[in-house]
Amino acid sequence: MKPIVCFIDDSDFEHDLVRNEIAPYAPDLEFLQVYTFEEAREGLGAEAPGLFLLDLWGKDEDVVEPSLTPKEELEEKIAGFPALDQVYEGLDDHKGDVTNEYLKRLFAIVDRWRTLFEEVCGRIGQNRKYGISNLRQARGYYSDVPAVFYTRKSLINDAVAIFKAGADGLFIKPTGSNDAETRRLTKEYAPRLITELRRKMELGRSAK
């Protein structure tokens, strides 16, 4: 019987990518593709998967009225962000580690955008509760089965959260400038991803 990779994701597009661009590179594996952990339990029946492949960010049911952040509100917030000129201002005369100072200033801009991104996602009802909940349920029912995340929107805080929750790994979904490019990049990445998933499954089996 083929080992089962249980893929849980709330996006039709991501399911299509796995079905058509990733799974064909692993004819020795069976992909069970579902949207919720409940569907996974039903689909697995008495079987246990070889690995859980989990999306991280998904719909937060606790957000009663999800909404897009108005453009004007974003423009107002962005206007207060550090400007690129501030990164270079006086840098040539800086006393001390210039490289470190440069990176700190540049990161100050990146960090403001990261925080804004999390705020916008929270308002629209998207966060990591979806994936963490699926991970905890997987751990509860299948404690010996490796569980890894496959995500596109992961931030450093997400990485900390998933490993604290007991994830066995984190893989980043390829992202293009449009769906066609994302599909192409996913197909290119598929052999490497499959190799890593097989390695995780092998480690899981040897640990039993």
Residue pairs with C-beta under 8 A, 6 or more apart in sequence:
2 28
2 29
2 30
3 28
3 29
3 30
3 49
3 50
3 51
3 201
4 29
4 30
4 31
4 32
4 44
4 47
4 48
4 49
4 50
4 51
5 26
5 29
5 30
5 31
5 32
5 49
5 50
5 51
5 53
5 197
6 32
6 34
6 40
6 43
6 44
6 49
6 51
6 52
6 53
7 15
7 18
7 31
7 32
7 33
7 34
7 53
7 54
7 150
8 34
8 35
8 36
8 37
8 39
8 40
8 52
8 53
8 54
8 55
8 134
9 15
9 18
9 33
9 35
9 54
9 55
9 58
9 150
10 35
10 55
10 58
10 59
10 130
11 55
13 179
14 55
14 173
15 33
17 182
17 183
17 186
18 31
18 33
18 53
19 31
19 33
21 183
21 186
21 187
21 190
22 31
22 186
22 187
22 190
22 193
22 194
23 29
23 31
24 190
25 190
25 191
25 194
26 194
26 197
26 198
29 50
29 194
29 197
29 198
32 40
32 43
32 44
32 49
34 40
34 43
36 134
37 133
37 134
37 137
37 138
40 49
40 52
40 138
41 141
48 142
48 144
48 145
49 142
49 145
50 145
50 146
50 201
50 204
50 205
51 145
51 146
51 147
51 148
51 197
51 200
51 201
51 204
52 134
52 135
52 138
52 142
52 145
52 146
52 147
52 148
53 148
53 150
53 197
54 131
54 134
54 135
54 138
54 147
54 148
54 149
54 150
54 167
55 130
55 131
55 134
55 149
55 150
55 151
56 128
56 130
56 131
56 132
56 149
56 151
56 153
56 154
56 158
56 162
57 121
57 126
57 127
57 128
57 130
57 131
57 151
57 152
57 153
57 154
57 158
58 126
58 127
58 129
58 130
58 131
59 125
59 126
59 130
60 122
60 125
60 126
60 127
60 129
60 130
62 129
63 122
63 123
63 124
63 125
66 123
66 124
66 125
67 123
67 124
68 123
68 124
69 119
69 120
69 123
69 124
74 116
74 120
77 116
78 116
81 109
81 112
81 113
82 105
82 108
82 109
82 112
84 109
86 105
87 102
87 105
87 106
87 109
91 98
91 101
91 102
91 105
94 101
114 155
114 156
117 155
118 127
118 155
118 157
121 127
121 153
126 153
128 158
128 161
128 162
131 149
131 151
131 162
132 161
132 162
132 165
135 147
135 149
135 162
135 165
135 166
135 167
136 165
138 145
138 147
139 147
139 166
144 204
144 207
144 208
145 204
146 168
146 169
146 200
146 201
146 203
146 204
147 166
147 167
147 168
148 167
148 168
148 169
148 170
148 171
148 197
148 200
149 162
149 167
149 169
149 170
149 171
150 171
150 172
150 173
150 193
151 158
151 170
151 171
151 172
151 173
152 172
152 173
152 175
154 170
154 172
159 170
162 170
163 170
168 200
168 203
168 204
169 196
169 200
171 193
171 196
173 182
173 186
174 182
174 185
174 186
174 188
174 189
175 182
175 185
176 182
176 183
176 184
176 185
